[in-house]
Amino acid sequence: LADPTTIGTPVTTSTNDLPLSFKNDAHINSRIKKFGKSSLELNIDDFISSATVPEQLKFEEGDFTIEMFIRVDEATLQDNVLFSINTDASNYMQFRLANQKGLAYEANVSGTATVIEGANTSIETQQFAKRRFAHVSVSRDLTEETLYLHYNGNVIANASFSEANLTFTSNVEVGTTFKGYMDEIRVSDKARYGDTDFTPPTKRFRPDGETIFLVHFD
């Protein structure tokens, strides 16, 4: 994203394929960040969005990973959407926080929903640190027909996921109902993480051959 203007207001900018707009009071905050110069600060009604979906985000029958660093600014985990693509009310995908579960992923195709939730019902007491950045991710391995959810590098879901038709055509939205801070959002066209725990990245994401969307919020 481009630097803020001189009065600190975020400006609309774009890559070649995905113009992003700040909605309501979504803004860049230079005091609180995980890496780099700043992060994205959001309240429940704030988000950033693009009406268009580039070809690389039409996952169809392919592997993918959506990951980011988040700092929750609420007393407990709520049901908050982190990343979504919404063609319409019957066709959408959501990567979100889930109260008591940690994370969830939903794919709704023609009104039929497939939902994968974290299996750890003690996620808050075991892993969730209030007002601390955490790495969260969802990975889909189509060959194995499996979807993985990770919270701070720990596997909290390893579930069968055979849904292949994931071509959603409009409205990429980040942080739709999330209160807190986001930094370093990356989408990849591979399943970066699988059925084992891992150490979360310790530096800002760098683009590689599998990176299809990357925002530093600097």
Helices and strands as residue ranges (DSSP letters): E 13-14, E 19-23, E 27-29, E 39-42, E 47-52, G 55-57, E 64-72, E 81-88, E 91-98, E 102-109, E 112-117, H 123-126, E 134-141, E 146-151, E 154-160, E 170-174, E 180-188, E 211-215
